[in-house]
Amino acid sequence: MLTRLPSLNGLRAFECAARHMSFTKAGEELNVTQTAISHQIRRLEDELGVRLFMRLKDGLALTDEGQVYLPGVRAAFHELRHATEQLQASSSHSVLTISTLVSVGSKWLLPRLPSFREAHPEIDVRISAFTELADFRKGGIDAAIRYGDGNWPGLRADWLMSDEIFPVCSPRLLAGPNALQTPADLANHTLLQVNGVTGNDWSNWLSAAGQPHLAAKDARLTFDLALMAVQAAVDGQGVCIGRSTYVEDDLRAGRLVAPFDLRLKSDSGFYLVAPHATAESRKITAFRNWLLSRVNM
């Protein structure tokens, strides 16, 4: 009979590998190698005197003993996380640091953030806006709003919203001798675009609108940040190929208009991501629930 608890690292490796049914994915989540996970679980099995996993040709399966042991181990880690969170919450305000793209942070998140602060005054929110992906391994970031296909190893990803791609401009461009009436009229205007993952938006939209030849037109202004391209459109400097996430508020306020009905659906979308180990913490759960309520309004 055991007179002491088994290795905590072994228990963590067991719970994580059982959740993913993969030593490789468990290693990605815990930032160790697949071999390290395998060794930790083997040592745990030796300590317990039972086998927890069956190593099969096509993957893993829990033994009968592993199936009996898993619920208690999972519950124990849940209680540890909850107790730690309660301790931290009782000693000081929770600090929630969110990483997001500059465009999404400034044009979508910040205008809506006061309602979260009103609902959760006990959580101090810090926004970290960058163009590169947040590195959770370095610490300091609790969760991030990312754009992509939702596949980030080691992270829980919750779908938030998709983008629609369409031109936007100042209402002033709908009048005058070069008024925008059809997509062909774009030949008379400067096209505003953004570098990076949205760099092909104009080409894709113009092709869908039957004007692929305009994709090569020289009159363009290119920006590193979407909010700069949007502001240039508000100022009447040209027509911006916009994305609904960061132009909807300007459209609603009348600062921008969408001169054409054609909108393209993006294949990717926005997700709230957080490490599996902390994704169910009180502050991240509160922020996730609030975000989902905002995007569904």
C-alpha positions as CSV (number, residue, x, y, z in Angstrom):
1,M,0.0,0.0,0.0
2,L,1.2,3.5,-0.8
3,T,2.0,5.7,2.3
4,R,2.5,8.9,0.2
5,L,1.0,10.5,-2.8
6,P,2.5,9.6,-6.2
7,S,4.4,12.1,-8.3
8,L,2.5,15.3,-9.0
9,N,4.2,15.6,-12.4
10,G,3.1,12.0,-13.2
11,L,-0.5,12.8,-12.3
12,R,-0.5,15.9,-14.4
13,A,0.9,13.9,-17.4
14,F,-1.7,11.2,-16.8
15,E,-4.6,13.6,-16.7
16,C,-3.5,15.5,-19.8
17,A,-2.6,12.4,-21.8
18,A,-6.0,10.9,-20.9
19,R,-7.8,14.1,-22.0
20,H,-6.1,14.1,-25.4
21,M,-5.5,10.4,-25.7
22,S,-2.1,11.3,-27.0
23,F,1.3,11.6,-25.4
24,T,2.3,14.0,-28.2
25,K,-0.6,16.4,-27.6
26,A,0.0,16.2,-23.8
27,G,3.6,17.2,-24.3
28,E,2.6,20.2,-26.4
29,E,0.2,21.4,-23.7
30,L,2.7,20.9,-20.9
31,N,5.6,22.2,-23.0
32,V,7.7,19.0,-22.7
33,T,8.5,16.3,-25.2
34,Q,6.4,13.2,-25.9
35,T,9.2,11.1,-24.5
36,A,9.1,13.0,-21.2
37,I,5.3,12.4,-20.9
38,S,5.8,8.7,-21.6
39,H,8.5,8.4,-18.9
40,Q,6.5,10.3,-16.3
41,I,3.5,8.1,-16.9
42,R,5.7,5.0,-16.8
43,R,7.1,6.1,-13.5
44,L,3.6,6.8,-12.2
45,E,2.5,3.3,-13.2
46,D,5.5,1.8,-11.5
47,E,4.6,3.7,-8.3
48,L,1.0,2.6,-8.4
49,G,1.8,-0.9,-9.4
50,V,-0.8,-0.9,-12.2
51,R,-0.9,0.0,-15.9
52,L,-3.0,3.1,-16.7
53,F,-2.7,3.0,-20.5
54,M,-2.7,0.4,-23.2
55,R,-0.2,1.3,-25.9
56,L,-1.9,0.3,-29.1
57,K,-0.7,0.3,-32.7
58,D,-3.2,3.1,-33.6
59,G,-3.0,5.1,-30.4
60,L,-3.8,4.9,-26.6
61,A,-6.6,3.5,-24.6
62,L,-7.2,3.6,-20.8
63,T,-7.0,0.4,-18.9
64,D,-9.8,-0.5,-16.6
65,E,-7.7,0.8,-13.7
66,G,-7.0,4.0,-15.7
67,Q,-10.7,4.6,-16.2
68,V,-11.4,4.2,-12.5
69,Y,-8.5,6.5,-11.5
70,L,-9.0,9.3,-14.0
71,P,-12.2,11.0,-12.5
72,G,-10.6,11.3,-9.1
73,V,-7.3,12.8,-10.5
74,R,-9.2,15.2,-12.7
75,A,-11.4,16.3,-9.9
76,A,-8.4,16.8,-7.6
77,F,-6.7,19.1,-10.2
78,H,-9.9,21.0,-10.6
79,E,-10.1,21.5,-6.8
80,L,-6.5,22.7,-6.7
81,R,-7.0,25.2,-9.4
82,H,-10.2,26.5,-7.8
83,A,-8.6,26.7,-4.3
84,T,-5.6,28.6,-5.8
85,E,-7.9,31.0,-7.7
86,Q,-10.0,31.6,-4.6
87,L,-6.9,32.4,-2.6
88,Q,-5.6,34.9,-5.2
89,A,-9.0,36.5,-5.5
90,S,-9.3,37.0,-1.7
91,S,-6.0,38.7,-1.4
92,S,-6.2,41.2,-4.3
93,H,-8.1,42.1,-7.5
94,S,-7.7,39.7,-10.3
95,V,-5.6,41.0,-13.2
96,L,-6.7,39.8,-16.7
97,T,-4.2,40.4,-19.5
98,I,-5.6,40.0,-23.0
99,S,-3.5,40.0,-26.2
100,T,-5.2,41.1,-29.4
101,L,-4.6,42.5,-32.8
102,V,-4.3,46.2,-32.9
103,S,-7.2,46.6,-35.3
104,V,-9.6,44.3,-33.3
105,G,-8.5,45.9,-30.0
106,S,-9.0,49.5,-31.1
107,K,-12.0,49.2,-33.4
108,W,-14.0,46.3,-31.8
109,L,-12.9,45.4,-28.3
110,L,-12.2,48.8,-26.6
111,P,-15.6,50.4,-27.5
112,R,-17.4,47.4,-25.8
113,L,-15.1,46.9,-22.9
114,P,-16.9,49.3,-20.4
115,S,-19.7,46.8,-20.1
116,F,-17.3,44.1,-19.0
117,R,-15.8,46.4,-16.4
118,E,-19.2,47.3,-15.2
119,A,-20.2,43.6,-14.8
120,H,-16.8,42.6,-13.3
121,P,-15.3,45.5,-11.3
122,E,-13.2,43.0,-9.4
123,I,-11.1,42.2,-12.5
124,D,-8.5,44.6,-13.7
125,V,-8.2,44.4,-17.5
126,R,-4.9,45.0,-19.4
127,I,-4.9,45.0,-23.2
128,S,-1.7,44.1,-25.0
129,A,-2.1,44.9,-28.7
130,F,0.5,43.5,-31.1
131,T,0.6,42.2,-34.7
132,E,2.4,39.0,-33.7
133,L,1.0,36.0,-31.8
134,A,1.2,36.0,-28.0
135,D,3.6,33.5,-26.6
136,F,1.9,32.0,-23.5
137,R,5.0,30.1,-22.5
138,K,6.7,33.4,-21.6
139,G,3.9,34.3,-19.2
140,G,2.2,37.6,-18.7
141,I,-0.7,36.8,-21.1
142,D,-3.9,35.2,-19.8
143,A,-5.9,34.9,-23.1
144,A,-5.7,36.2,-26.6
145,I,-8.1,37.0,-29.5
146,R,-6.5,35.4,-32.5
147,Y,-7.4,35.2,-36.2
148,G,-7.1,31.8,-37.9
149,D,-8.6,28.4,-38.3
150,G,-8.8,27.6,-34.6
151,N,-6.0,25.0,-34.6
152,W,-3.4,26.1,-32.1
153,P,-1.8,23.1,-30.3
154,G,-1.9,23.2,-26.5
155,L,-4.6,26.0,-26.4
156,R,-8.4,25.9,-26.0
157,A,-9.9,27.9,-28.8
158,D,-13.5,29.3,-28.6
159,W,-15.1,30.5,-31.8
160,L,-16.1,34.2,-31.7
161,M,-17.0,35.5,-35.1
162,S,-16.1,35.5,-38.8
163,D,-15.3,38.3,-41.1
164,E,-17.0,39.7,-44.2
165,I,-14.8,41.4,-46.7
166,F,-16.2,44.4,-48.7
167,P,-15.2,47.9,-49.8
168,V,-16.0,50.9,-47.6
169,C,-15.5,54.7,-48.1
170,S,-16.5,58.1,-47.0
171,P,-20.1,59.1,-47.9
172,R,-18.5,62.0,-49.8
173,L,-17.3,59.5,-52.5
174,L,-20.9,58.7,-53.4
175,A,-21.4,62.1,-55.0
176,G,-19.6,64.2,-57.6
177,P,-18.2,63.5,-61.1
178,N,-16.4,60.3,-60.0
179,A,-19.2,59.0,-57.8
180,L,-19.0,55.3,-56.8
181,Q,-22.0,53.6,-58.4
182,T,-20.6,50.3,-59.8
183,P,-17.4,48.3,-59.0
184,A,-16.0,49.6,-62.4
185,D,-16.0,53.1,-60.9
186,L,-13.2,52.0,-58.5
187,A,-10.8,52.7,-61.5
188,N,-11.2,56.4,-60.6
189,H,-10.3,56.0,-56.9
190,T,-7.3,55.2,-54.8
191,L,-7.5,51.7,-53.3
192,L,-6.6,51.4,-49.6
193,Q,-5.3,48.1,-48.3
194,V,-3.5,46.4,-45.4
195,N,-0.4,44.3,-45.5
196,G,-0.2,40.8,-44.0
197,V,-2.9,38.1,-43.9
198,T,-5.4,40.5,-45.5
199,G,-3.1,41.5,-48.4
200,N,-5.1,39.7,-51.0
201,D,-8.5,41.0,-50.0
202,W,-8.8,43.5,-52.8
203,S,-7.8,41.0,-55.5
204,N,-10.3,38.4,-54.2
205,W,-13.1,40.9,-54.0
206,L,-12.5,42.5,-57.4
207,S,-12.4,39.0,-59.0
208,A,-15.7,38.2,-57.4
209,A,-17.1,41.5,-58.6
210,G,-16.0,40.8,-62.2
211,Q,-13.3,43.5,-62.2
212,P,-10.1,41.4,-61.8
213,H,-8.1,43.8,-64.0
214,L,-8.4,46.5,-61.4
215,A,-6.3,44.4,-59.0
216,A,-3.2,45.6,-60.8
217,K,-4.1,49.3,-60.7
218,D,-1.3,51.6,-59.5
219,A,-3.3,54.0,-57.4
220,R,-3.0,52.4,-54.0
221,L,-2.1,53.2,-50.4
222,T,-0.8,50.3,-48.3
223,F,-0.8,50.3,-44.5
224,D,0.7,48.1,-41.8
225,L,-2.3,48.6,-39.5
226,A,-6.0,48.2,-40.5
227,L,-7.1,51.1,-38.3
228,M,-4.9,53.5,-40.3
229,A,-6.4,52.3,-43.6
230,V,-9.9,52.7,-42.1
231,Q,-9.1,56.3,-40.9
232,A,-7.8,57.1,-44.4
233,A,-11.1,56.0,-45.8
234,V,-13.0,58.1,-43.2
235,D,-10.9,61.1,-44.3
236,G,-11.9,60.5,-47.9
237,Q,-8.5,59.5,-49.2
238,G,-9.8,56.5,-51.1
239,V,-11.8,53.2,-50.9
240,C,-10.7,50.7,-48.2
241,I,-11.2,47.0,-48.6
242,G,-12.7,46.5,-45.1
243,R,-13.5,43.6,-42.8
244,S,-16.7,43.7,-40.8
245,T,-14.9,43.2,-37.5
246,Y,-13.2,46.6,-37.6
247,V,-15.5,48.7,-39.9
248,E,-19.0,47.9,-38.5
249,D,-18.9,50.7,-35.8
250,D,-17.9,53.3,-38.4
251,L,-20.6,52.1,-40.7
252,R,-23.2,52.3,-37.9
253,A,-22.0,55.9,-37.0
254,G,-22.2,57.0,-40.7
255,R,-18.5,57.8,-40.9
256,L,-18.2,55.1,-43.6
257,V,-20.6,53.6,-46.1
258,A,-20.5,50.3,-48.1
259,P,-21.1,51.4,-51.7
260,F,-21.7,47.8,-53.0
261,D,-23.8,44.9,-51.9
262,L,-21.2,42.2,-52.6
263,R,-19.6,40.8,-49.4
264,L,-17.1,37.9,-49.3
265,K,-17.0,35.4,-46.4
266,S,-13.6,34.8,-44.9
267,D,-12.5,31.2,-44.5
268,S,-10.9,32.0,-41.1
269,G,-12.3,33.7,-38.0
270,F,-11.6,35.1,-34.6
271,Y,-11.2,32.9,-31.6
272,L,-10.5,33.5,-27.9
273,V,-7.6,31.2,-27.0
274,A,-6.1,30.3,-23.6
275,P,-3.8,27.5,-22.3
276,H,-5.8,24.4,-21.3
277,A,-4.4,24.6,-17.8
278,T,-6.0,28.0,-17.1
279,A,-8.8,28.2,-19.6
280,E,-11.4,27.5,-16.9
281,S,-10.2,30.0,-14.4
282,R,-12.8,32.4,-13.0
283,K,-11.4,35.5,-14.7
284,I,-11.0,33.9,-18.2
285,T,-14.4,32.2,-18.0
286,A,-16.0,35.6,-17.1
287,F,-14.3,37.2,-20.1
288,R,-15.2,34.4,-22.4
289,N,-18.9,34.4,-21.4
290,W,-19.0,38.2,-21.8
291,L,-17.3,38.1,-25.3
292,L,-19.7,35.4,-26.5
293,S,-22.6,37.5,-25.3
294,R,-21.2,40.5,-27.2
295,V,-20.6,38.8,-30.5
296,N,-24.1,37.2,-30.4
297,M,-25.9,40.5,-30.0
